[in-house]
Every structure is written in C-alpha cells, then in structure tokens.
Amino acid sequence: MSRIETIYPADRVVLREVGLRDGLQLVKAFPSTEAKQRWVREEYAAGVRHFEVGSFLPAKTFPQFVDVREVIATLASLPGAHGIALALNERGVNEALESGVGEIASVVSATEEHSQANAHRSRDSAIANIKRLCELRDASAHKPLVNAAISMALGCSITGAVDPKEVLRLVDKCLEVGVDFVAIADTVGYAGPKQVGELSRAAVKLAGNRPICIHLHDTRGMGIANAAAALDEGVRILDGSLGGLGGCPFAPGATGNVVFEDLVFLCESKGFATGIDLDRLIAVRKILREEMPNEQLYGGLARAGLPGGSAAKAAERFSINDGSIVGWAKRSVPTSSIDH
C-alpha cells in the first residue's frame, strides 16, 4: 500500500481540520501556542486525525503561524495524526521539509486575475513552483505528500463565473507535475450543489486512482449542501474548520470555512463513518471562546445538539459569543491573502 493510500484510504471519508491554518488566517487575535496544542490534542482525542497546522510564510506578515513547528511537533507525538502545512515558495518548502510535516500544500488560482491579485504571479508560475516543490519532495529524506489546491475553482470574486474546463486543465497540470492529489476550492462560497457536483464528478474521473479533496466556504449558506453533492460524486477528502473559522478578503462578510462539526454530522448521516465523537468535538470550541472571545463562531450542531440529545446543553455550550442570531455581522477583512 502506498503512503497516500495509508493516509487517505480510498474506501473511507477523511475529514481535515483546517481551522489552525485557514481558520486563523484573518483573525486579529489568535490562540497561544499552548492553546493550539490543546486544540490539536483534544480534537485528536475526539477522533480527528488530519490537521492543517499552519503556513511557512513570513512571520512579520503572518505572526499567527510563527509557532507552526511546535504544532507540528505536537502532532508528531500523536500516533496516526497527520499534519498539513502551506508553503508558497522554495524558502517555505525547504522550511516545511525541515520540519518533518507529513504533507505540504500549495495553491494555483483558477483565474489569471485572481492569481495576480492574490499571489502576484501568473498561473504558469504557480504551476512551476509546484513542480519545483515536487522535485524537492522527491529529493528529501521523508518525502511528504504534496497537494495543490485550485482556488476560485467554482467562481471568482474578481471575474465571476469560472469555466470548469479551465479548472480541469489546471487539475491535470498539477497531477502531471507530480502532486499526490488536488483540492477543489470554492474560495468565496460562490457555487451551489449542482455546480459542485458536476465539477467534483469530472475531477474524480480525471484524477483516476488519486483522490480529490473539496475545500468549501459557507459564504452563502451552501457549505453543507455542497459537501453533500461532492460526497455523492465520489469525493472522499473534505476540509472544514471548527466553528466555521476562516474567511477570504475577496469575499467581505464571508462566514469562513464549512463548519467542521456540521461536516462530521453530514457524513455520519449519509452513512460514512468518521470515527469522530461529536460531543467531544463540540466541547473543543471552549478553547476558541477562551482564546478568541470576539471571534464569531458558527454551527447548527453546536446550537441545536444531536437529534434526540440535549439541545439545552448544546445551547449552553454555544453561548452568545458562539453564534447567536445577533452575531451574523459582516467582518472587516484585510486586502491580501493566501487563502484557498
């Protein structure tokens, strides 16, 4: 069995917690290193095994990720835990390789306009960077997995609708240069289930025996419906963030990533065993409330509880800072990002 088949088995759904990276990308206050380590350990105890832990980006610009190596080391102490880190240039890739992280992620924009606005480079340059990343992986001692995310794949905040044939061309190019798998990202929550399902089906067919990941944002409330559509078309790797943390500067007011807890409930309700204890997972939100009391959290499951369970206890955990109706306010966001 290959390493990717071990980390991402084809016969099961894998849910990845991206809150520690994508979820913290835009926050003004962020958890301490110790709190991040507790976040990882408590989600691990709840059954989560895949974590996007941070980015190898300049600490001056992204101080929330300065402790990424410490978080990676924490994961390394947990049997079966798998860490993913973002790296966008050769310096970052070399630092990621030195850290021993299990997977390195990079990004290609679906549109030239977004590529220039988001990363100040062409899509061809982004593909060349990913090719170099794969070469460095192959020459490394531990050979981490490499994934490429196609951002704005289902609609671009700059150009509008995106041709799915162009997205599939980029998927094919990424696979050609050596990535282990590709993620399809609805970066600004542009799409609905029909569009997500159609692109997912085509990407899964194109990728063959390599998996496809879906990375969804819940900007227009379609996150869970879109995840269901992707599952129906054979996608078996899905991203989410605890409490729906996250957002993109090109979608003002975006509510962030699809809520991880709700994603777990969706998968279980569709008959996909996740191995994740939902009560224990929801309890981890306490760390976010303590560390980021002014950050809006979301989630239907945290609000209402499991069917047949105690909604009162869920509501008590949810609290007004977790996402009451009055909390659905737009956020102000910065003007540049490494979001996918």
MARGUVO-358138 format. One record per atom (N, C-alpha, C): x, y, z. Coordinates in steps of 0.001 Angstrom, whole numbers, padded with zeros to 6 digits, always signed. Example, Ala and Ser with C-alpha at 12.3 -4.5 7.8 and 13.67 -1.06 7.14 Angstrom:
! residues 2
+013190-005690+007800;+012300-004500+007800;+013200-003300+007800;+012850-002250+007080;+013670-001060+007140;+012900+000030+007870;
//
This chain:
! residues 340
+000844-001199+000000;+000000+000000+000000;+000879+001249+000000;+000579+002199-000884;+001363+003432-000964;+001076+004325+000241;+001949+005342+000412;+001775+006234+001549;+000465+007002+001457;+000117+007465+000266;-001128+008219+000152;-002323+007331+000455;-002268+006054+000080;-003376+005144+000391;-003478+004887+001886;-002339+004974+002575;-002344+004806+004030;-002943+006032+004718;-002562+007214+004246;-003022+008462+004861;-004451+008793+004451;-004776+008524+003189;-006102+008824+002651;-006683+007563+001994;-007177+006620+002798;-007715+005373+002232;-008874+005643+001276;-008866+004952+000153;-009884+005187-000872;-011271+004727-000447;-011332+003846+000548;-012619+003253+000927;-013277+003944+002109;-012795+005131+002469;-013414+005841+003586;-013324+007354+003383;-014162+008072+004102;-014134+009527+004083;-013094+010020+005083;-012331+011023+004679;-011358+011666+005567;-011744+013130+005707;-011905+013578+006945;-012228+014973+007234;-010999+015660+007817;-010649+016800+007255;-009448+017513+007658;-009816+018818+008372;-009260+018999+009551;-009446+020229+010320;-008478+021276+009794;-009020+022337+009175;-008163+023381+008619;-008223+024675+009435;-008856+024603+010595;-009004+025806+011411;-007701+026400+011886;-006693+025561+012119;-005416+026050+012626;-004626+026827+011575;-004991+026703+010307;-004345+027481+009250;-005344+028413+008581;-006195+027861+007762;-007161+028700+007046;-008056+029455+008023;-008419+028805+009121;-009300+029435+010096;-008677+030611+010819;-007346+030605+010957;-006662+031677+011689;-006029+032713+010768;-006233+032565+009490;-005563+033401+008513;-005875+034887+008657;-007111+035205+009036;-007530+036606+009054;-007840+037154+010438;-007715+036338+011473;-008098+036805+012807;-007098+037843+013318;-007597+038764+014113;-006739+039795+014689;-006077+039300+015977;-006785+038440+016705;-006229+037793+017892;-006275+036295+017647;-005252+035593+018079;-005188+034170+017788;-004722+033398+019016;-004972+032092+019032;-004645+031300+020219;-003146+031256+020481;-002804+031097+021749;-001406+030883+022119;-000945+029523+021600;+000348+029312+021595;+000886+028009+021172;+000321+026897+022042;+000273+027136+023335;-000244+026108+024252;-001704+025795+023947;-002481+026836+023613;-003889+026616+023287;-004030+025851+021976;-003196+026165+020990;-003217+025401+019741;-002897+023929+019997;-001927+023699+020857;-001555+022319+021173;-002692+021595+021877;-003412+022290+022761;-004589+021686+023399;-005674+021425+022373;-005864+022367+021451;-006839+022218+020368;-006563+020916+019604;-005312+020730+019223;-004936+019518+018493;-005169+018268+019338;-004689+018296+020568;-004797+017097+021417;-006257+016744+021698;-007087+017750+021958;-008483+017457+022291;-009274+016997+021068;-008987+017571+019893;-009639+017062+018685;-009143+015652+018359;-007863+015410+018596;-007321+014066+018392;-008044+013070+019303;-008250+013457+020554;-008962+012597+021493;-010399+012354+021045;-010959+013305+020285;-012317+013151+019765;-012350+012285+018502;-011168+011964+017962;-011098+011096+016789;-010594+011744+015518;-010287+013053+015556;-009762+013740+014374;-008303+013315+014168;-007915+013100+012902;-006557+012639+012614;-005815+013513+011601;-006513+014366+010871;-005888+015166+009830;-006036+016652+010160;-004899+017357+010234;-004889+018748+010672;-004036+019604+009745;-004609+020680+009220;-003798+021695+008556;-003309+022632+009656;-002007+022618+009902;-001485+023185+011142;-000969+024614+011019;-000771+025118+009804;-000249+026470+009663;+000426+026655+008324;+001188+027748+008228;+001847+028111+006977;+003294+028471+007236;+004151+028182+006253;+005532+028634+006295;+005639+029912+005467;+005167+030978+006086;+005135+032301+005473;+005852+033280+006399;+006243+034455+005919;+006993+035395+006756;+006272+035717+008063;+006988+035539+009166;+006385+035753+010484;+005941+037195+010684;+006615+038124+010031;+006248+039541+010171;+004846+039795+009618;+004510+039077+008550;+003202+039250+007915;+002146+038371+008543;+002546+037162+008939;+001611+036184+009493;+002118+035669+010843;+002057+036507+011883;+002580+036089+013195;+001809+034932+013805;+000565+034701+013347;-000221+033602+013902;+000358+032232+013573;+001328+032183+012638;+001908+030898+012253;+003375+030760+012652;+003859+031667+013480;+005267+031623+013868;+005602+030344+014648;+004598+029750+015269;+004809+028546+016083;+004428+027267+015343;+004401+027313+014024;+003947+026155+013259;+004791+024910+013553;+006085+025082+013795;+006941+023924+014076;+006560+023259+015391;+006180+024056+016382;+005767+023489+017668;+004473+022689+017524;+003558+023191+016700;+002309+022458+016477;+002586+021163+015718;+003478+021221+014738;+003864+020007+014005;+004478+018987+014956;+005321+019441+015869;+005945+018533+016834;+004895+017888+017741;+003878+018647+018107;+002793+018082+018917;+002083+016970+018159;+001791+017220+016886;+001145+016185+016070;+002008+014944+015966;+003316+015150+015844;+004229+014020+015693;+004207+013092+016906;+003790+013621+018044;+003730+012808+019262;+002436+012009+019378;+001507+012215+018442;+000194+011568+018495;+000130+010471+017432;+000063+009209+017814;+000073+008113+016834;-001040+008241+015800;-000670+008187+014542;-001663+008231+013470;-002108+009618+013060;-001630+010664+013734;-002014+012028+013358;-001219+012466+012140;-001858+013251+011282;-001235+013693+010032;-001340+015203+009927;-000212+015866+009684;-000180+017314+009592;+000024+017807+008178;-000610+018930+007862;-000500+019582+006555;-000096+021032+006800;+000866+021535+006011;+001269+022931+006124;+001351+023549+004737;+001028+024828+004665;+001053+025559+003403;+002433+026165+003174;+002933+026048+001929;+004189+026692+001531;+004026+027194+000102;+004394+028452-000143;+004128+029059-001436;+005382+029380-002242;+006564+029194-001649;+007800+029421-002399;+008862+028444-001917;+010017+028473-002563;+011044+027474-002252;+011559+027612-000824;+011679+028840-000346;+012106+029022+001047;+011139+028324+001994;+009841+028571+001787;+008843+027949+002643;+008837+026440+002518;+009018+025942+001301;+009054+024492+001094;+010227+023870+001844;+011403+024501+001763;+012567+023966+002477;+012344+023961+003983;+011712+025004+004500;+011411+025033+005930;+010401+023951+006293;+009413+023741+005434;+008424+022687+005680;+009083+021313+005671;+009990+021093+004727;+010699+019809+004667;+011535+019583+005923;+012179+020634+006390;+012996+020524+007605;+012145+020227+008833;+010899+020675+008817;+010014+020467+009976;+009541+019034+010117;+009604+018275+009028;+009112+016904+009055;+007609+016770+008914;+006913+017843+008537;+005458+017775+008375;+005104+016723+007335;+003965+016071+007527;+003595+014946+006679;+003090+015306+005305;+002653+016566+005121;+002099+016972+003826;+002316+018464+003621;+002688+018839+002401;+002866+020247+002052;+001818+020616+001012;+001128+021715+001243;+000094+022196+000329;+000563+023460-000375;+000124+023622-001613;+000348+024862-002338;-000934+025218-003080;-000922+026350-003795;-002158+026884-004366;-001931+027361-005795;-002897+027087-006650;-002962+027653-008003;-004340+028281-008154;-004394+029517-008609;-005683+030170-008824;-006316+029690-010124;-007624+029581-010120;-008341+029163-011319;-008363+030251-012388;-008207+031506-011987;-008217+032609-012948;-006919+033392-012858;-006498+033915-013986;-005264+034712-014021;-005409+035966-013170;-006594+036560-013191;-006828+037791-012435;-006661+037560-010936;-007216+036471-010426;-007074+036184-009002;-005643+035806-008657;-004973+035102-009545;-003580+034727-009291;-002712+035972-009095;-002915+036959-009936;-002131+038183-009823;-002506+038974-008567;-003798+039034-008250;-004254+039800-007090;-003870+039129-005777;-003932+037806-005740;-003731+037059-004502;-002267+036733-004251;-001532+036395-005324;-000161+035919-005148;+000870+036704-005960;+000398+037668-006751;+001303+038495-007570;+002167+037642-008496;+001554+036638-009102;+002267+035800-010059;+001251+035166-011004;+001743+034674-012119;+000877+034027-013100;+000552+032605-012674;-000450+032039-013293;-000777+030642-013013;+000329+029708-013499;+000963+030054-014622;+002087+029242-015093;+003218+029238-014073;+003454+030392-013468;+004485+030474-012432;+004103+029634-011218;+002823+029635-010868;+002364+028821-009737;+002553+027335-010016;+002262+026916-011240;+002465+025510-011613;+003953+025159-011559;+004808+026078-012038;+006249+025848-011983;+006731+025711-010543;+006153+026516-009633;+006503+026407-008211;+006119+025046-007657;+004949+024551-008071;+004504+023243-007587;+005389+022131-008151;+005806+022262-009404;+006733+021288-009970;+008030+021254-009168;+008547+022438-008817;+009766+022509-008011;+009528+021904-006631;+008368+022148-006050;+008018+021543-004762;+008077+020022-004849;+007544+019465-005914;+007557+018004-006079;+008978+017484-006240;+009836+018251-006926;+011246+017857-007073;+011956+017866-005725;+011696+018881-004925;+012303+018951-003592;+011781+017832-002699;+010482+017518-002814;+009920+016376-002076;+010647+015089-002433;+010830+014851-003728;+011452+013607-004179;+012893+013480-003704;+013561+014624-003518;+014954+014605-003073;+015090+014599-001558;+013984+014718-000849;+014030+014810+000617;+014108+013430+001253;+014411+013430+002537;+014545+012163+003257;+013196+011520+003542;+012210+012308+003984;+010954+011685+004411;+009828+011768+003383;+010043+012510+002306;+009111+012552+001170;+007647+012762+001597;+007316+013966+002062;+005934+014247+002450;+005007+014203+001248;+003729+014034+001506;+002746+014178+000444;+002708+015635-000013;+002299+015837-001259;+002130+017189-001801;+000733+017289-002389;+000011+018338-002009;-001279+018593-002644;-001317+020019-003188;-002056+020188-004259;-002261+021514-004840;-003741+021836-004801;-004076+023010-004279;-005464+023449-004245;-005714+024419-005395;-006806+024204-006126;-007212+025132-007171;-008192+026116-006550;-007715+027311-006223;-008573+028297-005578;-009495+028954-006606;-010626+029481-006139;-011634+030108-007004;-012146+029145-008076;-012088+027858-007794;-012420+026855-008811;-013889+026855-009198;-014742+027382-008341;-016181+027332-008604;-016802+028718-008769;-015961+029699-008931;-016421+031064-009104;-015416+032013-008496;-015125+033080-009212;-014078+034022-008805;-014696+035359-008414;-014242+035896-007309;-014770+037179-006838;-014346+038343-007726;-013378+038115-008600;-012909+039174-009489;-013553+039052-010870;-013553+037831-011425;-014027+037658-012803;-015416+037050-012899;-015935+036524-011792;-017253+035898-011817;-017168+034418-012123;-018034+033944-013015;-018100+032512-013324;-016766+032017-013875;-016444+030768-013552;-015206+030135-013993;-015553+028923-014852;-014894+028806-015973;-015119+027683-016876;-014587+026398-016234;-015432+025405-015988;-014949+024168-015369;-013876+023467-016196;-013886+023658-017522;-012847+023042-018359;-011475+023619-018021;-011439+024899-017672;-010176+025522-017287;-009698+024970-015947;-010620+024744-015039;-010261+024152-013749;-009701+022749-013952;-010348+021965-014782;-009880+020601-015041;-008517+020605-015732;-008264+021600-016573;-006942+021722-017191;-005873+021936-016122;-006178+022773-015141;-005237+023030-014057;-005063+021799-013164;-006154+021078-012915;-006050+019827-012156;-005092+018880-012867;-005268+018737-014169;-004427+017840-014959;-002963+018276-014921;-002706+019604-015022;-001337+020110-014972;-000680+019818-013628;-001432+019975-012547;-000891+019704-011212;-000556+018221-011048;-001432+017360-011522;-001161+015923-011462;+000047+015576-012329;+000158+016243-013465;+001256+015984-014399;+002608+016317-013785;+002685+017408-013000;+003979+017792-012423;+004302+017019-011144;+003375+016173-010668;+003752+015238-009612;+003070+015346-008272;+001994+016147-008159;+001326+016205-006856;+000657+014869-006545;+000487+014606-005275;-000178+013369-004858;-001691+013444-005030;-002239+014643-004864;-003662+014843-005118;-003959+016331-005224;-005172+016629-005667;-005594+018012-005890;-006838+018304-005058;-006915+019532-004560;-008111+020010-003859;-008834+021015-004739;-010143+020909-004793;-011003+021860-005495;-011577+022811-004445;-011295+024111-004598;-011675+025065-003557;-012705+026075-004053;-013836+026130-003351;-014825+027186-003577;-014484+028313-002602;-013460+029069-002946;-012807+030004-002029;-013742+031045-001444;-014703+031507-002243;-015591+032570-001770;-017041+032103-001653;-017257+030789-001590;-018612+030279-001425;-019523+030696-002556;-019027+030585-003777;-019728+031097-004963;-020796+030132-005460;-020565+028839-005305;-021345+027828-006031;-022459+027202-005202;-023317+026469-005920;-024356+025649-005313;-024103+024181-005596;-024951+023297-005074;-024711+021856-005173;-024590+021328-006596;-025364+021845-007525;-025296+021332-008892;-023914+021559-009488;-023408+022765-009350;-022098+023103-009885;-020992+022310-009188;-021091+022206-007865;-020090+021457-007105;-020113+019986-007509;-021301+019427-007625;-021420+018020-008000;-020835+017738-009372;-021138+018593-010342;-020650+018377-011703;-019127+018473-011779;-018543+019483-011131;-017089+019627-011167;-016416+018507-010378;-017011+018115-009258;-016451+017021-008465;-016415+015728-009270;-017510+015431-009946;-017591+014203-010746;-016515+014187-011829;-016349+015314-012520;-015358+015390-013592;-013932+015297-013049;-013676+015937-011901;-012336+015911-011310;-011984+014510-010809;-012942+013842-010176;-012707+012473-009690;-012379+011550-010864;-013108+011696-011963;-012856+010872-013148;-011472+011157-013718;-011098+012432-013801;-009804+012822-014343;-008651+012318-013476;-008816+012369-012163;-007734+012004-011242;-007473+010506-011193;-008424+009704-011609;-008220+008261-011618;-008040+007696-010223;-006871+007093-009966;-006657+006471-008660;-006102+007430-007620;-005974+008712-007968;-005557+009705-006982;-006794+010434-006445;-006815+010734-005158;-008032+011317-004568;-008222+012780-004942;-009447+013231-004774;-009797+014648-004907;-010337+015117-003557;-009882+016294-003160;-010360+016927-001928;-011289+018075-002303;-012280+018351-001473;-013144+019523-001668;-012954+020461-000477;-012719+021732-000786;-012484+022753+000230;-013550+023826+000041;-014463+023922+000989;-015651+024752+000825;-015713+025890+001838;-016253+027007+001375;-016558+028131+002264;-018067+028341+002275;-018564+028838+003402;-020011+028864+003640;-020601+030259+003473;-020015+031039+002595;-020382+032449+002426;-021878+032660+002231;-022487+031823+001436;-023915+031977+001116;-024758+030833+001679;-024243+030175+002699;-025006+029138+003382;-025116+027827+002629;-024268+027625+001609;-024343+026427+000789;-023297+025377+001159;-022505+025638+002194;-021375+024764+002501;-021735+023306+002694;-022709+023014+003544;-023076+021624+003826;-023761+020979+002624;-024631+021720+001941;-025268+021185+000733;-024224+020871-000333;-023223+021734-000464;-022165+021493-001440;-021303+020300-001056;-021052+020139+000232;-020288+018978+000695;-021042+017691+000384;-022355+017705+000583;-023170+016523+000269;-023089+016187-001215;-023111+017212-002063;-023018+016999-003510;-021670+016395-003884;-020598+016878-003263;-019266+016337-003545;-019154+014881-003105;-019697+014580-001937;-019695+013189-001457;-020439+012280-002438;-021554+012743-002937;-022355+011941-003862;-021612+011649-005160;-020620+012478-005500;-019884+012294-006757;-018503+011666-006546;-018267+011114-005357;-017052+010344-005148;-015907+011036-004450;-016081+012302-004057;-015039+012973-003277;-014996+012355-001879;-013801+012045-001402;-013684+011385-000101;-012769+012122+000873;-012250+013291+000489;-011479+014134+001404;-012176+015490+001456;-012557+015921+002661;-013289+017179+002813;-012655+018012+003917;-012557+019315+003673;-011995+020253+004641;-013104+020980+005393;-012823+021302+006644;-013718+022135+007437;-012941+022731+008594;-013524+023721+009250;-012841+024315+010401;-013790+024384+011594;-013237+024140+012756;-014013+024178+013993;-014705+025531+014122;-016017+025498+014331;-016765+026734+014490;-016899+027548+013220;-016483+026993+012064;-016564+027744+010815;-015586+028899+010734;-014479+028809+011476;-013473+029866+011410;-012956+030020+009987;-012531+031231+009648;-011922+031456+008353;-012563+032607+007622;-012202+032733+006346;-012735+033803+005534;-011756+034165+004442;-012185+034999+003537;-011338+035418+002423;-011506+036911+002198;-010413+037650+001985;-010521+039092+001792;-011234+039483+000511;-011395+038538-000402;-012104+038837-001637;-013596+038533-001521;-014055+038202-000324;-015483+037986-000091;-015871+038637+001232;-015940+039967+001284;-016278+040648+002537;-017556+040097+003154;-017488+039813+004464;-018644+039268+005148;-018733+037762+005101;-017787+037115+004420;-017819+035653+004332;-017735+035042+005719;-018504+033969+005927;-018559+033346+007240;-017494+032287+007434;-016577+032169+006501;-015466+031258+006696;-015694+029897+006080;-014908+028934+006562;-014981+027573+006052;-016264+026884+006500;-016599+025808+005819;-017728+025000+006258;-017440+024512+007677;-018455+024489+008522;-018284+024152+009941;-017896+022681+010080;-016777+022425+010707;-016244+021065+010814;-017214+020129+011525;-017799+020605+012615;-018718+019750+013371;-019926+019358+012525;-020466+020313+011771;-021619+020033+010918;-021233+019090+009778;-019995+019211+009313;-019497+018327+008272;-019422+016884+008772;-018972+016705+010010;-018946+015370+010600;-020357+014790+010664;-021301+015610+011120;-022691+015146+011232;-023259+014784+009867;-022957+015591+008849;-023404+015288+007493;-022900+013916+007052;-021608+013684+007210;-021029+012413+006764;-021648+011232+007494;-021790+011353+008802;-022387+010259+009572;-023832+010026+009135;-024568+011113+008847;-025969+010963+008457;-026113+010324+007080;-025051+010421+006257;-025068+009801+004935;-024455+008403+004938;-024106+007915+006126;-023605+006552+006250;-022103+006403+006153;-021369+007528+006204;-019903+007473+006173;-019365+007564+007605;-018753+006509+008075;-018190+006520+009419;-016962+007433+009448;-016915+008340+010407;-015790+009267+010513;-014864+008933+011679;-015355+008167+012656;-014559+007872+013842;-014441+009046+014788;-015258+010087+014584;-015164+011302+015399;-016349+011391+016348;-016052+011614+017625;-017067+011779+018661;-017541+013231+018640;-018785+013434+018251;-019275+014803+018063;-019380+015588+019362;-019800+014953+020436;-019887+015673+021708;-018512+016186+022135;-017502+015339+022000;-016140+015745+022389;-015612+016816+021436;-015967+016711+020162;-015520+017705+019190;-016123+019074+019502;-017421+019119+019752;-018080+020392+020054;-017487+021031+021308;-017090+020200+022261;-016521+020726+023508;-015215+021476+023272;-014506+021176+022178;-013236+021848+021892;-013450+023326+021582;-014659+023692+021190;-014964+025104+020909;-014684+026005+022121;-014687+025411+023299;-014403+026191+024505;-013037+026874+024410;-012070+026189+023802;-010735+026763+023647;-010802+028032+022797;-011584+027988+021726;-011701+029151+020846;-012402+030295+021550;-013431+029979+022330;-014139+031039+023065;-013218+031718+024072;-012373+030928+024720;-011460+031484+025720;-010346+032304+025077;-009813+031801+023962;-008659+032429+023339;-009027+033567+022388;-010205+033482+021779;-010635+034492+020806;-012077+034891+021100;-012317+035541+022242;-013695+035817+022674;-014482+036712+021721;-013809+037466+020885;-014510+038367+019967;-014663+037780+018563;-014194+036560+018377;-014281+035938+017060;-015601+035184+016937;-016340+035451+015852;-017629+034805+015639;-017446+033334+015290;-018165+032465+015989;-018199+031040+015668;-019588+030690+015151;-019647+029643+014350;-020899+029226+013725;-021121+027736+013979;-022298+027250+013594;-022545+025814+013647;-023934+025462+014120;-024671+024772+013259;-026012+024334+013629;-026002+023257+014690;-025040+022351+014612;-024993+021251+015570;-024678+021744+016975;-023744+022681+017077;-023408+023236+018395;-024597+023975+018987;-025419+024569+018131;-026583+025308+018615;-027713+024378+019045;-028000+023371+018234;-029195+022546+018455;-028904+021209+019122;-027672+020720+019014;-027354+019418+019571;-027722+018290+018612;-027316+017084+018968;-027642+015908+018166;-029127+015584+018272;-029718+015047+017223;-031118+014616+017322;-031292+013627+018472;-032286+013895+019308;-032514+013030+020458;-031620+013326+021635;-030680+014260+021450;-029784+014623+022539;-030308+015813+023296;-029449+016389+024093;-029855+017524+024911;-029553+018835+024203;-030562+019437+023620;-030384+020731+022962;-030025+021811+023970;-030533+021668+025202;-030238+022671+026226;-028746+022723+026532;-028126+021539+026626;-026688+021516+026886;-025923+022093+025708;-026396+021786+024497;-025739+022334+023313;-025844+023847+023298;-027020+024358+023632;-027216+025804+023643;-026331+026475+024684;-026163+025795+025824;-025304+026340+026874;-023864+026432+026377;-023418+025398+025657;-022072+025423+025103;-021944+026486+024024;-023021+026669+023258;-022987+027581+022113;-022737+029006+022571;-023551+029502+023479;-023447+030828+024085;-023583+031936+023055;-023780+033141+023514;-023992+034259+022593;-022759+034547+021754;-021555+034312+022295;-020340+034560+021523;-020081+033489+020482;-020757+032352+020611;-020554+031267+019669;-021342+031448+018388;-022365+032270+018375;-023068+032436+017115;-024562+032588+017222;-025053+033433+018095;-026485+033692+018132;-026876+034515+016920;-028162+034713+016713;-028631+035433+015532;-028019+036833+015459;-027836+037469+016608;-027287+038817+016571;-025828+038818+016140;-025223+037640+016112;-023808+037576+015763;-023524+037498+014285;-024538+037449+013424;-024286+037273+011997;-023942+038602+011343;-022914+039231+011850;-022493+040523+011307;-021325+040331+010355;-021204+041258+009418;-020082+041204+008488;-018792+041569+009202;-017701+040934+008744;-016401+041250+009292;-015668+042199+008356;-014783+042992+008911;-013852+043714+008064;-012649+042811+007868;-012099+042816+006660;-011017+041894+006354;-009909+042627+005630;-008668+042105+005725;-007552+042750+005055;-007637+042602+003549;-006672+043155+002850;-006761+043223+001384;-005865+042246+000671;-005177+041367+001381;-004381+040345+000710;-004451+039062+001508;-004171+037943+000850;-004437+036677+001490;-003695+035554+000819;-003546+034428+001530;-003036+033221+000930;-004128+032156+000974;-005373+032592+000978;-006499+031675+001136;-006696+030817-000097;-007232+029614+000127;-007676+028789-000997;-009063+028241-000734;
//
